[in-house]
C-alpha cells in the first residue's frame, strides 16, 4: 500500500509541473484589455472597451470577452476550443459554432458560425514578448453587418 501511495505521489508531482509548464508556454493565456486608440477598422467600428480572458480548462482554452460595443450595447461572449485547435463550443454569445486552427505557437485562426454558416474569421497573434495581442477580423458581426479591422489588446 505504501508503494502504491509513493508511486501515485511521484506521478502527480511529475504531471503537475509539466501541466504548469505547458500553461506558462501558452502565450494566449491571461487577461487582455483592448487599447481602442490602436485599433483600425475598415468596416464597422471597434468596441469602446473590451476585456478578453483566456484560461486553460482541462485540454481546452476557455475564452471570455466582456465589454461595450461601439453602439453602446454589451459585449458578452464565452467559448472554448481545444488548446491545439479544432471544433469548440459556444458557451454564451451571439454565435452558434466555433473552430480554431493553430498557425504557430503565437498565432491562431478562429472561425465563427451562425446558422451553420461561417460568418467571421479572426486571426489572432500574440507578440514575441507576450505583451500585445492583435486580432484581425474579416466577415460580419452577429447582426450581419460588415466587420473588418484590427483590434489591439494589451496583457494585464
Backbone as CSV, one residue per row, in Angstrom:
resi,resn,N_x,N_y,N_z,CA_x,CA_y,CA_z,C_x,C_y,C_z
1,UNK,0.819,-1.192,0.000,0.000,0.000,0.000,0.865,1.259,0.000
2,UNK,1.951,1.225,0.805,2.863,2.363,0.853,3.499,2.595,-0.509
3,UNK,3.852,1.498,-1.201,4.476,1.591,-2.519,3.520,2.243,-3.518
4,UNK,2.252,1.853,-3.491,1.254,2.425,-4.410,1.086,3.919,-4.122
5,UNK,1.006,4.290,-2.845,0.864,5.696,-2.474,2.088,6.498,-2.901
6,UNK,3.266,5.928,-2.716,4.502,6.594,-3.125,4.539,6.787,-4.638
7,UNK,4.182,5.738,-5.405,4.169,5.841,-6.868,3.131,6.863,-7.331
8,UNK,1.956,6.882,-6.714,0.917,7.840,-7.085,1.399,9.269,-6.828
9,UNK,2.079,9.472,-5.703,2.610,10.796,-5.375,3.652,11.228,-6.403
10,UNK,4.521,10.314,-6.811,5.550,10.627,-7.811,4.902,11.001,-9.142
11,UNK,3.887,10.261,-9.545,3.198,10.562,-10.810,2.561,11.944,-10.748
12,UNK,1.860,12.238,-9.655,1.215,13.548,-9.516,2.262,14.657,-9.532
13,UNK,3.332,14.478,-8.791,4.375,15.502,-8.747,5.054,15.681,-10.105
14,UNK,5.108,14.641,-10.901,5.698,14.747,-12.237,4.739,15.436,-13.206
15,UNK,3.444,15.173,-13.072,2.470,15.723,-14.024,2.111,17.181,-13.741
16,UNK,1.997,17.566,-12.487,1.594,18.931,-12.169,2.577,19.955,-12.730
17,UNK,3.882,19.826,-12.498,4.788,20.817,-13.079,4.753,20.826,-14.610
18,UNK,4.604,19.654,-15.249,4.569,19.651,-16.714,3.323,20.370,-17.213
19,UNK,2.194,20.221,-16.537,0.984,20.951,-16.905,1.164,22.447,-16.709
20,UNK,1.818,22.834,-15.614,2.083,24.245,-15.377,3.027,24.811,-16.417
21,UNK,4.024,24.027,-16.813,4.946,24.486,-17.859,4.225,24.673,-19.175
22,UNK,3.341,23.744,-19.528,2.579,23.884,-20.769,1.723,25.136,-20.718
23,UNK,1.074,25.385,-19.591,0.230,26.571,-19.457,1.068,27.845,-19.543
24,UNK,2.267,27.836,-18.937,3.123,29.008,-18.981,3.625,29.277,-20.395
25,UNK,3.724,28.241,-21.229,4.204,28.398,-22.583,3.111,28.832,-23.543
26,UNK,1.859,28.871,-23.122,0.761,29.280,-23.988,0.656,30.800,-23.919
27,UNK,1.075,31.508,-24.989,1.091,32.970,-24.936,-0.291,33.606,-24.902
28,UNK,-1.352,32.850,-25.199,-2.705,33.391,-25.215,-3.314,33.497,-23.823
29,UNK,-2.819,32.691,-22.872,-3.403,32.661,-21.533,-3.248,33.996,-20.821
30,UNK,-4.280,34.372,-20.080,-4.216,35.587,-19.283,-5.373,36.515,-19.579
31,UNK,-5.262,37.721,-19.045,-6.288,38.743,-19.230,-5.725,39.833,-20.137
32,UNK,-6.526,40.212,-21.136,-6.127,41.180,-22.153,-7.135,42.326,-22.167
33,UNK,-6.636,43.543,-22.226,-7.520,44.712,-22.270,-7.331,45.431,-23.608
34,UNK,-8.459,45.777,-24.239,-8.434,46.464,-25.524,-7.823,47.852,-25.386
35,UNK,-6.978,48.218,-26.360,-6.454,49.579,-26.464,-7.134,50.211,-27.675
36,UNK,-8.276,50.899,-27.485,-9.046,51.437,-28.618,-8.252,52.383,-29.509
37,UNK,-7.294,53.107,-28.949,-6.505,54.066,-29.733,-5.667,53.377,-30.803
38,UNK,-5.343,52.108,-30.618,-4.504,51.387,-31.578,-5.307,50.546,-32.561
39,UNK,-6.636,50.516,-32.419,-7.494,49.725,-33.304,-7.752,50.474,-34.601
40,UNK,-7.802,49.726,-35.707,-8.087,50.319,-37.010,-9.104,49.442,-37.728
41,UNK,-10.245,50.032,-38.125,-11.304,49.297,-38.810,-11.572,49.899,-40.179
42,UNK,-11.823,49.038,-41.162,-12.218,49.495,-42.497,-13.709,49.271,-42.724
43,UNK,-14.341,48.445,-41.908,-15.796,48.213,-41.969,-16.284,47.995,-40.542
44,UNK,-17.367,48.658,-40.197,-17.842,48.567,-38.827,-16.997,49.456,-37.928
45,UNK,-17.084,49.248,-36.645,-16.337,50.052,-35.679,-15.855,49.160,-34.543
46,UNK,-14.679,49.476,-33.989,-14.182,48.669,-32.866,-15.003,48.934,-31.603
47,UNK,-14.930,48.019,-30.652,-15.626,48.236,-29.375,-15.091,49.475,-28.664
48,UNK,-15.923,50.049,-27.795,-15.470,51.161,-26.959,-14.474,50.648,-25.923
49,UNK,-14.798,49.480,-25.377,-13.898,48.831,-24.400,-14.199,47.338,-24.375
50,UNK,-13.164,46.565,-24.070,-13.341,45.109,-24.013,-12.209,44.485,-23.207
51,UNK,-12.567,43.492,-22.427,-11.591,42.680,-21.708,-11.772,41.244,-22.178
52,UNK,-10.663,40.607,-22.505,-10.661,39.252,-23.061,-9.806,38.387,-22.148
53,UNK,-10.381,37.316,-21.629,-9.655,36.436,-20.711,-9.563,35.042,-21.310
54,UNK,-8.364,34.457,-21.248,-8.130,33.101,-21.754,-7.553,32.280,-20.606
55,UNK,-8.209,31.154,-20.318,-7.697,30.262,-19.281,-7.735,28.821,-19.776
56,UNK,-6.851,28.023,-19.267,-6.790,26.608,-19.625,-7.731,25.838,-18.711
57,UNK,-8.689,25.128,-19.300,-9.630,24.297,-18.558,-9.508,22.896,-19.149
58,UNK,-8.822,22.020,-18.433,-8.526,20.693,-18.980,-7.617,20.855,-20.181
59,UNK,-8.025,20.319,-21.326,-7.217,20.463,-22.542,-7.831,21.472,-23.510
60,UNK,-8.666,22.368,-22.966,-9.313,23.402,-23.776,-8.925,24.796,-23.290
61,UNK,-8.825,25.732,-24.230,-8.708,27.144,-23.880,-10.131,27.668,-23.755
62,UNK,-10.451,28.229,-22.601,-11.767,28.824,-22.401,-11.588,30.336,-22.474
63,UNK,-12.358,30.964,-23.348,-12.203,32.386,-23.608,-13.488,33.131,-23.286
64,UNK,-13.319,34.279,-22.625,-14.448,35.112,-22.234,-14.158,36.548,-22.657
65,UNK,-15.107,37.163,-23.357,-14.991,38.569,-23.756,-16.174,39.331,-23.184
66,UNK,-15.886,40.450,-22.534,-16.917,41.332,-21.999,-16.516,42.763,-22.282
67,UNK,-17.497,43.587,-22.597,-17.193,44.985,-22.861,-18.389,45.729,-23.388
68,UNK,-18.092,46.824,-24.102,-19.125,47.678,-24.672,-18.817,47.892,-26.142
69,UNK,-19.786,47.576,-27.006,-19.628,47.753,-28.448,-19.680,49.245,-28.801
70,UNK,-19.324,49.563,-30.037,-19.319,50.949,-30.500,-20.686,51.607,-30.358
71,UNK,-21.761,50.829,-30.501,-23.118,51.383,-30.400,-23.641,51.432,-28.966
72,UNK,-22.799,51.069,-27.993,-23.185,51.107,-26.588,-23.776,49.812,-26.055
73,UNK,-24.027,48.840,-26.923,-24.572,47.555,-26.466,-23.482,46.732,-25.773
74,UNK,-23.922,45.792,-24.975,-22.995,44.955,-24.210,-22.361,43.882,-25.105
75,UNK,-21.093,43.617,-24.864,-20.385,42.503,-25.496,-20.274,41.419,-24.444
76,UNK,-20.731,40.227,-24.781,-20.629,39.096,-23.870,-20.506,37.824,-24.700
77,UNK,-19.339,37.213,-24.636,-19.060,36.008,-25.414,-18.201,35.082,-24.570
78,UNK,-18.562,33.815,-24.546,-17.763,32.820,-23.834,-17.764,31.550,-24.670
79,UNK,-16.568,31.004,-24.913,-16.461,29.787,-25.702,-15.209,29.026,-25.291
80,UNK,-15.141,27.803,-25.751,-13.925,27.019,-25.525,-13.576,26.263,-26.795
81,UNK,-12.277,26.127,-27.012,-11.757,25.368,-28.145,-10.597,24.513,-27.639
82,UNK,-10.348,23.367,-28.272,-9.185,22.579,-27.872,-7.917,23.434,-27.952
83,UNK,-7.047,23.319,-26.962,-5.838,24.133,-26.905,-4.971,23.976,-28.152
84,UNK,-5.033,22.828,-28.798,-4.237,22.607,-30.012,-5.036,22.897,-31.281
85,UNK,-6.263,23.419,-31.122,-7.101,23.738,-32.266,-8.135,22.657,-32.507
86,UNK,-9.196,23.011,-33.231,-10.264,22.080,-33.552,-11.619,22.708,-33.294
87,UNK,-12.658,21.899,-33.385,-14.024,22.382,-33.183,-14.261,22.595,-31.695
88,UNK,-14.776,23.754,-31.370,-15.068,24.086,-29.985,-16.557,24.222,-29.778
89,UNK,-16.916,24.907,-28.687,-18.339,25.145,-28.457,-18.542,26.519,-27.844
90,UNK,-19.652,27.121,-28.239,-20.055,28.422,-27.711,-20.774,28.164,-26.389
91,UNK,-20.350,28.822,-25.327,-20.993,28.689,-24.024,-21.973,29.833,-23.777
92,UNK,-21.717,30.998,-24.384,-22.619,32.151,-24.288,-22.247,33.136,-25.383
93,UNK,-23.250,33.736,-26.002,-22.976,34.749,-27.012,-23.809,34.573,-28.257
94,UNK,-23.588,35.450,-29.233,-24.457,35.501,-30.414,-24.148,34.483,-31.509
95,UNK,-23.074,33.746,-31.396,-22.702,32.773,-32.420,-23.175,31.386,-31.999
96,UNK,-23.285,30.449,-32.951,-23.709,29.100,-32.579,-22.665,28.034,-32.878
97,UNK,-21.525,28.440,-33.408,-20.456,27.487,-33.664,-19.118,28.176,-33.732
98,UNK,-18.060,27.412,-33.447,-16.709,27.971,-33.461,-15.702,26.864,-33.709
99,UNK,-14.633,27.205,-34.398,-13.496,26.293,-34.536,-12.234,27.138,-34.587
100,UNK,-11.132,26.528,-34.218,-9.855,27.241,-34.201,-8.776,26.359,-34.802
101,UNK,-7.808,27.008,-35.425,-6.669,26.300,-36.008,-5.399,27.046,-35.606
102,UNK,-4.469,26.319,-35.001,-3.198,26.926,-34.636,-2.361,27.117,-35.905
103,UNK,-1.826,28.309,-36.084,-0.951,28.604,-37.218,0.490,28.354,-36.795
104,UNK,0.853,28.865,-35.640,2.124,28.577,-34.990,1.922,28.825,-33.501
105,UNK,2.980,28.790,-32.712,2.794,28.896,-31.258,2.241,30.252,-30.813
106,UNK,2.336,31.288,-31.648,1.851,32.614,-31.285,0.678,33.088,-32.142
107,UNK,0.136,32.231,-32.992,-0.945,32.678,-33.885,-1.987,31.582,-34.073
108,UNK,-3.246,32.019,-34.141,-4.341,31.088,-34.403,-5.395,31.777,-35.265
109,UNK,-6.125,30.963,-36.004,-7.257,31.459,-36.794,-8.513,30.862,-36.188
110,UNK,-9.493,31.724,-35.907,-10.749,31.287,-35.319,-11.879,31.603,-36.292
111,UNK,-12.768,30.639,-36.503,-13.925,30.824,-37.377,-15.187,30.768,-36.529
112,UNK,-16.057,31.768,-36.727,-17.331,31.843,-36.008,-18.457,31.513,-36.975
113,UNK,-19.434,30.719,-36.512,-20.562,30.325,-37.342,-21.875,30.811,-36.735
114,UNK,-22.825,31.041,-37.631,-24.187,31.363,-37.215,-25.100,30.713,-38.240
115,UNK,-26.076,29.946,-37.750,-26.965,29.235,-38.660,-26.224,28.217,-39.511
116,UNK,-25.128,27.664,-38.972,-24.353,26.660,-39.692,-23.425,27.216,-40.757
117,UNK,-23.343,28.548,-40.885,-22.527,29.184,-41.912,-21.435,30.028,-41.264
118,UNK,-20.205,29.915,-41.798,-19.128,30.755,-41.291,-19.423,32.207,-41.661
119,UNK,-19.448,33.073,-40.638,-19.727,34.477,-40.911,-18.547,35.396,-40.612
120,UNK,-17.554,34.870,-39.854,-16.435,35.734,-39.483,-15.210,34.901,-39.148
121,UNK,-14.045,35.439,-39.486,-12.794,34.830,-39.058,-11.979,35.878,-38.309
122,UNK,-11.275,35.407,-37.312,-10.326,36.232,-36.570,-8.970,35.567,-36.664
123,UNK,-7.951,36.316,-37.041,-6.590,35.801,-36.944,-5.948,36.536,-35.783
124,UNK,-5.572,35.782,-34.765,-5.051,36.346,-33.525,-3.579,36.013,-33.393
125,UNK,-2.772,37.052,-33.137,-1.326,36.875,-32.995,-0.864,37.564,-31.722
126,UNK,-0.109,36.828,-30.910,0.496,37.395,-29.707,1.946,37.726,-30.044
127,UNK,2.374,38.931,-29.671,3.746,39.364,-29.941,4.739,38.432,-29.264
128,UNK,5.953,38.411,-29.779,7.007,37.534,-29.222,7.276,37.823,-27.749
129,UNK,7.140,39.107,-27.333,7.370,39.433,-25.925,6.152,39.140,-25.043
130,UNK,5.026,38.707,-25.669,3.845,38.308,-24.923,3.023,39.445,-24.343
131,UNK,3.305,40.695,-24.751,2.618,41.837,-24.155,1.464,42.378,-24.991
132,UNK,1.436,42.046,-26.282,0.424,42.593,-27.184,-0.241,41.483,-27.978
133,UNK,-1.541,41.597,-28.160,-2.288,40.633,-28.971,-3.057,41.424,-30.038
134,UNK,-2.855,41.044,-31.304,-3.553,41.676,-32.429,-4.566,40.689,-32.992
135,UNK,-5.800,41.160,-33.192,-6.856,40.329,-33.742,-7.337,40.976,-35.046
136,UNK,-7.079,40.302,-36.170,-7.528,40.790,-37.469,-8.862,40.131,-37.786
137,UNK,-9.900,40.954,-37.957,-11.277,40.486,-38.146,-11.688,40.661,-39.600
138,UNK,-12.346,39.623,-40.158,-12.912,39.706,-41.509,-14.260,39.002,-41.497
139,UNK,-15.269,39.625,-42.082,-16.586,38.993,-42.178,-17.674,39.922,-41.711
140,UNK,-18.592,39.383,-40.922,-19.700,40.180,-40.396,-19.802,39.978,-38.896
141,UNK,-20.519,40.893,-38.272,-20.786,40.693,-36.853,-22.008,39.781,-36.711
142,UNK,-22.435,39.540,-35.493,-23.552,38.608,-35.262,-24.872,39.123,-35.828
143,UNK,-24.963,40.434,-36.084,-26.180,41.010,-36.656,-26.124,41.048,-38.189
144,UNK,-25.029,40.558,-38.769,-24.896,40.518,-40.222,-24.301,41.766,-40.839
145,UNK,-23.841,42.703,-40.037,-23.220,43.927,-40.551,-21.739,43.666,-40.815
146,UNK,-21.184,44.248,-41.902,-19.762,44.043,-42.209,-18.867,44.452,-41.045
147,UNK,-17.838,43.646,-40.828,-16.838,43.930,-39.789,-15.473,43.541,-40.333
148,UNK,-14.566,44.500,-40.359,-13.203,44.234,-40.817,-12.270,45.236,-40.151
149,UNK,-11.185,44.741,-39.622,-10.229,45.626,-38.989,-9.315,44.883,-38.044
150,UNK,-8.605,45.656,-37.245,-7.632,45.098,-36.308,-7.910,45.631,-34.915
151,UNK,-8.057,44.709,-33.966,-8.169,45.042,-32.556,-6.800,44.816,-31.922
152,UNK,-6.422,45.697,-31.009,-5.138,45.555,-30.320,-5.417,45.489,-28.813
153,UNK,-4.948,44.393,-28.210,-5.121,44.161,-26.781,-3.751,44.182,-26.108
154,UNK,-3.731,44.596,-24.850,-2.501,44.579,-24.051,-2.701,43.674,-22.857
155,UNK,-1.659,42.882,-22.561,-1.729,41.926,-21.452,-1.753,42.672,-20.131
156,UNK,-2.611,42.216,-19.250,-2.752,42.841,-17.923,-1.930,42.102,-16.893
